[in-house]
Amino acid sequence: MTKRLAAACLFLCASHPVIAAAEEKDDIAFIIEEGTQQSEAMVTASELLDGIGPRLTNSANMDRAQDWAIAKFAKMGLTNIHREEFEFGYGWDLVDWSATMVSPRPLRMTALPRAWSPPTNGVITGEVVVAPMSKVEHFAEWRGKLSGKMVLISMPGETSESDGPVFKRYTGEDISKKDAFKEETYDPHAWEDRLDSAEFKQKLGEFLKAEGAQAMVAMSYRDGMLVHGEGYDFRGGEILAVPAMELAQEDYRRLVRLAQTGKAPTISLSIDASFDTEDTKAANVIADIKGRDPKAGYVMAGAHFDSWFAGDGAADNGAGTIVVMEAARILTQLPKPKRTIRFALWSGEEQGLLGSRAYIERHLATRPVDTSLAPMAQFRSWGSAWPVTKKPGYDDMKAYFNMDNGGGRFRGIHAESDYGVTPLLTKWLAPFASMDADRVVAGKTGGTDHVYLQRIGLPAYQFIQDPLDYFSRVHHSNLDTLDHLRAEDLRQASVVMAGMLWQAANSDEELPRAGIPTEPKVTDPFKVADPNK
């Protein structure tokens, strides 16, 4: 259907339900045709991923990418395009790095600095010492032995090679396994068990600095010369105590073997990085297709814009960003929807869903989280912070759809154990059955930006996606480039995303919501705390 015909039908559709049903069907047909035959997804993807690259939160490259996204939204004709800032912490930009084994023979190693590592201020050289430490009690063994050393802090372990396929598409049986009830458990102190790990990393860095170590060197958690550089011990206003480098498993184990069988090898490291300690604000990018009924609220699509920096941030989460932006482009070709359709490109997801949480706390609801904790500790404790206090804008959000599981095509959607929404989600997915994207499963998903919305009782959902090689080797690694995205999958996901938003924005039915949650009873009131933790 043409845009002119769509506009001409608006009056008739309002007074004739049968015509309205036909109009909705025609709009979905238009979305499918526009998203498959006129797609700009791959061109947009190349602009972002090849041309701009990785987008670490509050880095110079993230600023560049946000300028690009704002310009793209403006060209599409969206409104209310703006950055929404939130407090984050120091910016960090990596310029260059190197890691070389000097003796017993020269060898360039595969390496990546850990995010927010201080620079080395040139090349530093020293002998390695294999000193794996996982608790403060281990420090005593190494006191007085680390001055001037390159400290290998990881246990080498066994190779991580998998005997399974690295690339996978879901079978029907795989998806059916996600459609199972799982009783939730509640322990208000469970998150504290993981707090020690983050706190230990900070103490380890301080110990190494006090002992005069030159650098800490960790081993990658994947084999195949993959490195990652994640900085999960990030604290907004702090810098790591000593330079930190991650080595590929193969290079790391070589150093360990040499150190155990003869004279310790000597390595040289270089990290050229800079901190921005003045601008501590990160930002989300928000843009709207304004609805025709200002009292009808809004529906929303989101993906996190930030990434780590080992690759180009393609599958995580350039793919979600491209799909959200392509859905916006498609929907601008249709008449104005009943409800506003909002698009969010989140920042700070990799450091603990900081951007989506900032949006929630500004517009929707608050929880009394201890903000003195490190960001990842706040992330873990958020669901145990009571009460939830509703804000005036809470009721305006009618639905939220998220993409953040790589570049695989949509196969359906997770109902997040929100069983009352299944009929309507099933209805909205029905037009995409021929695209194999019509399954609604009960299972929950975690670790991405719909989670906090769910935990304040709002209808927020993550799509089921074919995994491809996302979890096996691409996620956060130096392989995360456009080559590992598939054009047909991005086109299909863009069509389904646009179709779900369009129906949610125009439907007379709204997704039911659980309402403001209250603190559940402790699942095991007789649990005895472990004195060794």
BAKOL-381376 format. One line per field, with one value per residue (C-alpha): residue in three letters; x, y, z; residue number from 0. Coordinates in steps of 0.1 Angstrom, whole numbers, plus 2048, in hexadecimal, padded with zeros to 3 digits. Layout:
BEGIN
residu ALA; ...
east X; ...
north Y; ...
up Z; ...
num NUM; ...
# end
This chain:
BEGIN
residu MET; THR; LYS; ARG; LEU; ALA; ALA; ALA; CYS; LEU; PHE; LEU; CYS; ALA; SER; HIS; PRO; VAL; ILE; ALA; ALA; ALA; GLU; GLU; LYS; ASP; ASP; ILE; ALA; PHE; ILE; ILE; GLU; GLU; GLY; THR; GLN; GLN; SER; GLU; ALA; MET; VAL; THR; ALA; SER; GLU; LEU; LEU; ASP; GLY; ILE; GLY; PRO; ARG; LEU; THR; ASN; SER; ALA; ASN; MET; ASP; ARG; ALA; GLN; ASP; TRP; ALA; ILE; ALA; LYS; PHE; ALA; LYS; MET; GLY; LEU; THR; ASN; ILE; HIS; ARG; GLU; GLU; PHE; GLU; PHE; GLY; TYR; GLY; TRP; ASP; LEU; VAL; ASP; TRP; SER; ALA; THR; MET; VAL; SER; PRO; ARG; PRO; LEU; ARG; MET; THR; ALA; LEU; PRO; ARG; ALA; TRP; SER; PRO; PRO; THR; ASN; GLY; VAL; ILE; THR; GLY; GLU; VAL; VAL; VAL; ALA; PRO; MET; SER; LYS; VAL; GLU; HIS; PHE; ALA; GLU; TRP; ARG; GLY; LYS; LEU; SER; GLY; LYS; MET; VAL; LEU; ILE; SER; MET; PRO; GLY; GLU; THR; SER; GLU; SER; ASP; GLY; PRO; VAL; PHE; LYS; ARG; TYR; THR; GLY; GLU; ASP; ILE; SER; LYS; LYS; ASP; ALA; PHE; LYS; GLU; GLU; THR; TYR; ASP; PRO; HIS; ALA; TRP; GLU; ASP; ARG; LEU; ASP; SER; ALA; GLU; PHE; LYS; GLN; LYS; LEU; GLY; GLU; PHE; LEU; LYS; ALA; GLU; GLY; ALA; GLN; ALA; MET; VAL; ALA; MET; SER; TYR; ARG; ASP; GLY; MET; LEU; VAL; HIS; GLY; GLU; GLY; TYR; ASP; PHE; ARG; GLY; GLY; GLU; ILE; LEU; ALA; VAL; PRO; ALA; MET; GLU; LEU; ALA; GLN; GLU; ASP; TYR; ARG; ARG; LEU; VAL; ARG; LEU; ALA; GLN; THR; GLY; LYS; ALA; PRO; THR; ILE; SER; LEU; SER; ILE; ASP; ALA; SER; PHE; ASP; THR; GLU; ASP; THR; LYS; ALA; ALA; ASN; VAL; ILE; ALA; ASP; ILE; LYS; GLY; ARG; ASP; PRO; LYS; ALA; GLY; TYR; VAL; MET; ALA; GLY; ALA; HIS; PHE; ASP; SER; TRP; PHE; ALA; GLY; ASP; GLY; ALA; ALA; ASP; ASN; GLY; ALA; GLY; THR; ILE; VAL; VAL; MET; GLU; ALA; ALA; ARG; ILE; LEU; THR; GLN; LEU; PRO; LYS; PRO; LYS; ARG; THR; ILE; ARG; PHE; ALA; LEU; TRP; SER; GLY; GLU; GLU; GLN; GLY; LEU; LEU; GLY; SER; ARG; ALA; TYR; ILE; GLU; ARG; HIS; LEU; ALA; THR; ARG; PRO; VAL; ASP; THR; SER; LEU; ALA; PRO; MET; ALA; GLN; PHE; ARG; SER; TRP; GLY; SER; ALA; TRP; PRO; VAL; THR; LYS; LYS; PRO; GLY; TYR; ASP; ASP; MET; LYS; ALA; TYR; PHE; ASN; MET; ASP; ASN; GLY; GLY; GLY; ARG; PHE; ARG; GLY; ILE; HIS; ALA; GLU; SER; ASP; TYR; GLY; VAL; THR; PRO; LEU; LEU; THR; LYS; TRP; LEU; ALA; PRO; PHE; ALA; SER; MET; ASP; ALA; ASP; ARG; VAL; VAL; ALA; GLY; LYS; THR; GLY; GLY; THR; ASP; HIS; VAL; TYR; LEU; GLN; ARG; ILE; GLY; LEU; PRO; ALA; TYR; GLN; PHE; ILE; GLN; ASP; PRO; LEU; ASP; TYR; PHE; SER; ARG; VAL; HIS; HIS; SER; ASN; LEU; ASP; THR; LEU; ASP; HIS; LEU; ARG; ALA; GLU; ASP; LEU; ARG; GLN; ALA; SER; VAL; VAL; MET; ALA; GLY; MET; LEU; TRP; GLN; ALA; ALA; ASN; SER; ASP; GLU; GLU; LEU; PRO; ARG; ALA; GLY; ILE; PRO; THR; GLU; PRO; LYS; VAL; THR; ASP; PRO; PHE; LYS; VAL; ALA; ASP; PRO; ASN; LYS
east 800; 80D; 811; 7F7; 7DD; 7E6; 7DF; 7BE; 7B2; 7B7; 794; 782; 795; 78C; 767; 767; 778; 779; 78C; 7A3; 7AC; 7B4; 7C8; 7DD; 7E4; 7EE; 806; 817; 81A; 82A; 842; 84D; 852; 864; 87B; 884; 884; 890; 8A5; 8C1; 8CD; 8EE; 8F8; 8F0; 903; 922; 921; 920; 936; 94F; 951; 94E; 955; 953; 940; 94D; 937; 942; 95E; 965; 95A; 938; 934; 93B; 922; 907; 90B; 907; 8E8; 8D8; 8DE; 8CF; 8B0; 8AC; 8AF; 893; 87D; 87A; 873; 87E; 8A1; 8B8; 8D3; 8C9; 8E7; 8EE; 90C; 925; 949; 96A; 96C; 988; 996; 9AE; 9C7; 9E0; 9EE; A07; A13; A33; A46; A6B; A7C; A82; A79; A67; A42; A26; A09; 9E3; 9D8; 9BF; 9C0; 9A5; 98C; 996; 9BA; 9D3; 9ED; A10; A1F; A34; A41; A46; A5B; A5F; A5F; A3E; A35; A18; A05; 9E0; 9CC; 9A7; 9A4; 9B4; 9C3; 9D9; 9EC; A03; A13; A1E; A27; A4A; A4D; A3C; A50; A57; A44; A29; A11; 9FC; 9DD; 9C9; 9CA; 9D3; 9BA; 9B1; 9AA; 987; 982; 95E; 953; 932; 92A; 934; 917; 8F3; 8CF; 8B3; 89E; 879; 884; 89E; 883; 86A; 883; 880; 85A; 85C; 851; 86D; 865; 877; 88B; 892; 8AF; 8B5; 8D9; 8E2; 8F2; 90B; 91B; 928; 933; 953; 960; 95E; 96C; 989; 994; 998; 9AB; 9C1; 9CB; 9D3; 9E8; 9FC; A02; A0E; A26; A35; A28; A29; A09; 9EF; 9E9; 9C9; 9C0; 9A4; 986; 983; 99D; 9A3; 9B7; 998; 99C; 981; 98E; 96F; 972; 957; 969; 963; 95C; 951; 96A; 988; 9A5; 9B3; 9D1; 9E9; 9E9; 9D4; 9D7; 9C4; 9D7; 9C9; 9C8; 9E2; 9FB; 9F4; 9F9; A19; A27; A1B; A2C; A4D; A4C; A46; A62; A7E; A87; A69; A62; A64; A48; A43; A21; A15; 9F3; 9EC; 9CB; 9BD; 9A2; 989; 984; 971; 952; 943; 921; 915; 8F5; 8D9; 8CB; 8A5; 88F; 86A; 850; 836; 813; 7F3; 7E3; 7F7; 7E4; 7EB; 80E; 82B; 83B; 860; 87C; 8A0; 8C3; 8E3; 8F9; 919; 931; 952; 96F; 980; 96D; 955; 938; 924; 911; 911; 8FF; 903; 8EA; 8CF; 8D7; 8D3; 8B2; 8A4; 8AE; 8A2; 881; 87E; 886; 86B; 851; 857; 849; 826; 80B; 80F; 807; 7EE; 80A; 82C; 847; 867; 88A; 8A6; 8CB; 8D8; 8FA; 90C; 8FB; 91C; 924; 903; 8E5; 8ED; 8DC; 8BB; 8BB; 8C1; 8A3; 88D; 898; 891; 870; 860; 86A; 886; 895; 8AB; 8CC; 8EC; 8FE; 91F; 923; 936; 91F; 91E; 916; 8F9; 8ED; 8EC; 8DC; 8C1; 8A7; 8AA; 8A6; 883; 86B; 865; 858; 842; 848; 82E; 839; 836; 814; 81D; 834; 81E; 838; 85D; 86F; 895; 8AF; 8D0; 8DA; 8F0; 8E6; 8D0; 8AE; 88F; 87D; 864; 864; 869; 84A; 861; 849; 82F; 814; 7F8; 809; 80C; 7EB; 7F2; 817; 80C; 7F3; 80D; 826; 80E; 815; 839; 832; 83F; 860; 861; 85F; 83E; 847; 83F; 851; 84D; 872; 884; 8A3; 8BC; 8DA; 8CD; 8B8; 895; 89D; 898; 878; 86B; 875; 85F; 841; 841; 83C; 85F; 86B; 88A; 887; 892; 8AF; 8C3; 8E4; 8FA; 91E; 916; 91C; 935; 950; 943; 934; 94C; 969; 980; 96A; 94D; 94C; 932; 93E; 92C; 90A; 8F3; 8DF; 8C0; 8BE; 8C1; 8A6; 88F; 894; 88E; 86D; 861; 86D; 85A; 83B; 83A; 83E; 824; 80A; 811; 80F; 7ED; 7DC; 7BD; 7CA; 7E7; 7FF; 7F4; 80D; 815; 815; 82F; 840; 843; 85F; 858; 85C; 87E; 87D; 891; 88B; 8A0; 8BF; 8DE; 8F9; 91B; 934; 950; 942
north 800; 823; 83E; 853; 837; 831; 855; 855; 837; 846; 856; 837; 820; 833; 82D; 80B; 7EE; 7D7; 7F1; 7F7; 7D3; 7D3; 7F3; 7E3; 7C5; 7DC; 7EF; 7CF; 7C5; 7E8; 7E3; 7C1; 7CF; 7EE; 7DB; 7C0; 7D2; 7F5; 7EC; 803; 7ED; 7E2; 804; 812; 7F6; 7FD; 822; 81A; 7FB; 7FF; 825; 82D; 80C; 804; 81A; 818; 82B; 850; 84C; 864; 84A; 847; 86C; 869; 84C; 85F; 87D; 866; 855; 877; 882; 862; 865; 88A; 880; 866; 882; 877; 890; 896; 88A; 890; 883; 87B; 87E; 86A; 869; 84E; 855; 85A; 856; 840; 83E; 824; 830; 813; 7F5; 7D8; 7B9; 7A7; 78A; 796; 776; 75A; 765; 783; 77D; 796; 78A; 78F; 7A6; 7C1; 7D9; 7D7; 7F4; 811; 805; 821; 827; 818; 839; 828; 804; 7F2; 7D2; 7B8; 793; 782; 771; 759; 763; 75A; 76A; 767; 772; 78B; 76E; 766; 787; 77C; 761; 77C; 799; 7A5; 791; 7A7; 7C6; 7CE; 7AF; 7A9; 796; 77A; 779; 75E; 738; 72A; 70D; 6F7; 702; 70F; 6FF; 6F3; 6D2; 6E2; 6F8; 71C; 727; 71E; 725; 71B; 6FD; 6FC; 6E6; 700; 71A; 703; 6FF; 724; 721; 713; 720; 726; 731; 750; 750; 76D; 773; 798; 791; 77A; 796; 79B; 77A; 789; 7A9; 79B; 793; 7B7; 7C4; 7AC; 7B8; 7DB; 7CE; 7B9; 7D7; 7EB; 7CF; 7CC; 7F1; 7F1; 7D4; 7E7; 7D0; 7E0; 7D1; 7B6; 79E; 788; 76C; 76E; 758; 74B; 739; 73E; 75E; 771; 78E; 7A4; 7C0; 7C3; 7D9; 7CD; 7DA; 7FD; 818; 839; 850; 839; 82D; 809; 808; 7F8; 7F3; 7D5; 7BF; 7A0; 786; 76C; 74A; 73C; 757; 757; 732; 733; 74C; 736; 717; 72A; 738; 715; 703; 71C; 741; 757; 767; 78D; 7A0; 7C4; 7D6; 7F7; 808; 82A; 836; 856; 85F; 87B; 884; 8A4; 897; 87C; 87B; 860; 862; 84F; 859; 85D; 864; 862; 85D; 872; 863; 874; 86E; 880; 86D; 84A; 847; 838; 817; 813; 800; 7FF; 7F1; 7FA; 810; 80B; 7EE; 7E2; 7E9; 7C8; 7C8; 7E1; 7DA; 7CA; 7AD; 7BD; 7D3; 7E4; 7CB; 7D6; 7FA; 7F5; 7E2; 7FE; 819; 806; 800; 825; 82C; 813; 822; 845; 83A; 834; 84C; 859; 83E; 841; 83F; 84F; 836; 83D; 830; 82D; 826; 81F; 826; 815; 7F3; 7E1; 7F1; 7E6; 7F3; 816; 828; 816; 819; 83F; 841; 82E; 843; 863; 85A; 83B; 82F; 82E; 815; 81D; 80F; 816; 82C; 829; 806; 7FF; 7FF; 7D9; 7D6; 7EE; 7D9; 7BA; 7CA; 7DE; 7C3; 7C1; 7E6; 7EE; 7FF; 807; 82B; 833; 853; 867; 85A; 835; 82F; 83F; 823; 808; 7F0; 7EC; 7D5; 7CF; 7BF; 7B4; 790; 794; 797; 778; 77A; 77C; 75B; 769; 77A; 773; 77A; 77D; 767; 781; 769; 782; 792; 772; 775; 799; 792; 773; 788; 7A3; 789; 775; 789; 77E; 758; 753; 763; 74A; 765; 75D; 74A; 758; 746; 749; 74A; 768; 779; 78E; 7A4; 7BF; 7DE; 7D1; 7C2; 7E0; 7E9; 7C6; 7CA; 7E8; 7D6; 7E4; 7CF; 7CD; 7B0; 7A2; 78F; 76B; 76C; 751; 750; 74C; 74E; 76A; 758; 73F; 758; 77A; 789; 7A4; 796; 7A4; 791; 7A8; 7B8; 7BD; 79D; 789; 799; 78C; 7A4; 78E; 78A; 7B0; 7B7; 79D; 7AA; 7CE; 7C4; 7B1; 7CE; 7E7; 7D2; 7CC; 7F1; 7FB; 7E3; 7ED; 812; 80E; 7F2; 7F9; 7DE; 7E4; 7CB; 7C3; 7CC; 7BD; 7DF; 7ED; 7CE; 7CA; 7B7; 791; 77A; 769; 748; 735; 746; 72A; 72F; 731; 74A; 73B; 748; 743; 75C
up 800; 7F8; 812; 800; 802; 826; 82F; 81C; 82F; 852; 855; 848; 85E; 87D; 877; 866; 87A; 85C; 848; 866; 866; 841; 846; 861; 84B; 82E; 845; 84F; 82A; 824; 841; 833; 810; 81C; 834; 81B; 7F9; 804; 821; 82C; 848; 83A; 82D; 850; 860; 84B; 853; 878; 87B; 860; 861; 886; 897; 8BD; 8D5; 8F8; 910; 913; 8FA; 8DE; 8C5; 8D7; 8D4; 8AF; 8AB; 8BE; 8A7; 889; 898; 8A0; 87C; 86E; 883; 879; 854; 859; 866; 88A; 8A6; 8CA; 8C0; 8DD; 8F4; 918; 92E; 94E; 965; 95B; 963; 951; 92B; 91E; 8FB; 8EE; 8D4; 8CF; 8E1; 8DD; 8EE; 8E5; 8F3; 8F4; 900; 8FC; 8D9; 8C9; 8C3; 8BE; 8D4; 8D0; 8EB; 8F5; 913; 92C; 92A; 940; 944; 94A; 92F; 932; 926; 90D; 90A; 92B; 92D; 948; 952; 956; 977; 978; 997; 994; 9B0; 9B6; 9DA; 9F2; A05; 9E7; 9EA; A06; 9F0; 9D7; 9ED; 9E6; 9C5; 9AB; 9A8; 983; 978; 95E; 974; 963; 979; 968; 96D; 94B; 94D; 930; 90C; 907; 8E5; 8E0; 8D0; 8C5; 8A6; 8A8; 892; 89A; 890; 8A8; 8A1; 8AC; 8C9; 8D4; 8D5; 8E7; 903; 90A; 90F; 932; 954; 96C; 98F; 999; 9BA; 9D0; 9E7; 9EF; 9F6; 9D9; 9C5; 9E1; 9DA; 9B9; 9C8; 9D6; 9B3; 9A7; 9C7; 9C5; 9A3; 9B1; 9CF; 9B8; 9A3; 9C2; 9CF; 9AF; 9AE; 9D3; 9CA; 9AD; 991; 96F; 961; 966; 94A; 947; 930; 917; 91F; 8FC; 8E6; 8C1; 8C6; 8D2; 8EA; 8FA; 911; 926; 944; 95C; 97A; 96D; 987; 97A; 98B; 98E; 979; 97B; 992; 978; 952; 94A; 92A; 91E; 90A; 8F3; 903; 8EC; 8F4; 919; 91D; 909; 923; 940; 931; 92C; 94F; 95E; 94A; 94A; 94D; 94F; 92D; 928; 918; 90D; 90F; 903; 909; 8FB; 90A; 918; 932; 931; 955; 94E; 93B; 950; 93F; 928; 914; 904; 8E2; 8E0; 8C2; 8BB; 8A0; 8B0; 8B4; 8AB; 8CE; 8E9; 904; 8F6; 904; 8F1; 8E6; 8E4; 8D4; 8E1; 8DD; 8EE; 8D9; 8EE; 8E9; 8F5; 8DD; 8D3; 8B2; 8A2; 8BA; 89D; 8AC; 8CE; 8C9; 8A7; 89A; 8B3; 8AB; 885; 88A; 8A0; 888; 869; 87A; 880; 85B; 850; 868; 85C; 83A; 84A; 857; 87A; 894; 8B0; 8CB; 8C9; 8C0; 8D2; 8C9; 8E2; 8DC; 8FF; 90D; 92B; 926; 928; 949; 95A; 945; 950; 933; 934; 95A; 957; 940; 958; 976; 963; 954; 963; 986; 9A0; 9B7; 9D5; 9C7; 9DA; 9C1; 9D5; 9C7; 9A6; 987; 984; 9A9; 9A4; 987; 99C; 9BA; 9A6; 9A8; 9CE; 9D4; 9E2; 9DF; 9BA; 9B8; 99A; 987; 974; 952; 95C; 94C; 92B; 920; 910; 902; 8FE; 8E5; 8E8; 8D2; 8E0; 8D8; 8BA; 895; 892; 883; 89A; 8A2; 8BA; 8DC; 900; 915; 934; 949; 943; 939; 934; 916; 902; 8EE; 8E2; 8DB; 8C7; 8B3; 8AB; 8A0; 88B; 86A; 86C; 86E; 84B; 857; 873; 88D; 89E; 8BE; 8E1; 8FD; 922; 92A; 938; 92A; 93D; 93B; 924; 923; 926; 948; 95E; 94D; 954; 978; 97D; 96E; 94B; 92B; 91D; 908; 8F6; 8D5; 8D0; 8B7; 8A5; 8B7; 898; 8A5; 8BE; 8DF; 8D2; 8C6; 8BC; 8DC; 8E9; 8D5; 8BA; 8A0; 8A7; 885; 869; 858; 874; 86D; 852; 83C; 839; 85F; 865; 84B; 85A; 87E; 872; 863; 882; 899; 884; 882; 8A7; 8AE; 894; 8A2; 8C6; 8BD; 8AC; 8BF; 8D4; 8EB; 902; 910; 934; 94E; 970; 982; 99A; 9AA; 9D0; 9E2; 9E0; 9FD; A01; 9EE; A09; A2B; A3C; A27; A3D; A31; A27; A40; A26; A0E
num 0; 1; 2; 3; 4; 5; 6; 7; 8; 9; 10; 11; 12; 13; 14; 15; 16; 17; 18; 19; 20; 21; 22; 23; 24; 25; 26; 27; 28; 29; 30; 31; 32; 33; 34; 35; 36; 37; 38; 39; 40; 41; 42; 43; 44; 45; 46; 47; 48; 49; 50; 51; 52; 53; 54; 55; 56; 57; 58; 59; 60; 61; 62; 63; 64; 65; 66; 67; 68; 69; 70; 71; 72; 73; 74; 75; 76; 77; 78; 79; 80; 81; 82; 83; 84; 85; 86; 87; 88; 89; 90; 91; 92; 93; 94; 95; 96; 97; 98; 99; 100; 101; 102; 103; 104; 105; 106; 107; 108; 109; 110; 111; 112; 113; 114; 115; 116; 117; 118; 119; 120; 121; 122; 123; 124; 125; 126; 127; 128; 129; 130; 131; 132; 133; 134; 135; 136; 137; 138; 139; 140; 141; 142; 143; 144; 145; 146; 147; 148; 149; 150; 151; 152; 153; 154; 155; 156; 157; 158; 159; 160; 161; 162; 163; 164; 165; 166; 167; 168; 169; 170; 171; 172; 173; 174; 175; 176; 177; 178; 179; 180; 181; 182; 183; 184; 185; 186; 187; 188; 189; 190; 191; 192; 193; 194; 195; 196; 197; 198; 199; 200; 201; 202; 203; 204; 205; 206; 207; 208; 209; 210; 211; 212; 213; 214; 215; 216; 217; 218; 219; 220; 221; 222; 223; 224; 225; 226; 227; 228; 229; 230; 231; 232; 233; 234; 235; 236; 237; 238; 239; 240; 241; 242; 243; 244; 245; 246; 247; 248; 249; 250; 251; 252; 253; 254; 255; 256; 257; 258; 259; 260; 261; 262; 263; 264; 265; 266; 267; 268; 269; 270; 271; 272; 273; 274; 275; 276; 277; 278; 279; 280; 281; 282; 283; 284; 285; 286; 287; 288; 289; 290; 291; 292; 293; 294; 295; 296; 297; 298; 299; 300; 301; 302; 303; 304; 305; 306; 307; 308; 309; 310; 311; 312; 313; 314; 315; 316; 317; 318; 319; 320; 321; 322; 323; 324; 325; 326; 327; 328; 329; 330; 331; 332; 333; 334; 335; 336; 337; 338; 339; 340; 341; 342; 343; 344; 345; 346; 347; 348; 349; 350; 351; 352; 353; 354; 355; 356; 357; 358; 359; 360; 361; 362; 363; 364; 365; 366; 367; 368; 369; 370; 371; 372; 373; 374; 375; 376; 377; 378; 379; 380; 381; 382; 383; 384; 385; 386; 387; 388; 389; 390; 391; 392; 393; 394; 395; 396; 397; 398; 399; 400; 401; 402; 403; 404; 405; 406; 407; 408; 409; 410; 411; 412; 413; 414; 415; 416; 417; 418; 419; 420; 421; 422; 423; 424; 425; 426; 427; 428; 429; 430; 431; 432; 433; 434; 435; 436; 437; 438; 439; 440; 441; 442; 443; 444; 445; 446; 447; 448; 449; 450; 451; 452; 453; 454; 455; 456; 457; 458; 459; 460; 461; 462; 463; 464; 465; 466; 467; 468; 469; 470; 471; 472; 473; 474; 475; 476; 477; 478; 479; 480; 481; 482; 483; 484; 485; 486; 487; 488; 489; 490; 491; 492; 493; 494; 495; 496; 497; 498; 499; 500; 501; 502; 503; 504; 505; 506; 507; 508; 509; 510; 511; 512; 513; 514; 515; 516; 517; 518; 519; 520; 521; 522; 523; 524; 525; 526; 527; 528; 529; 530; 531; 532
# end
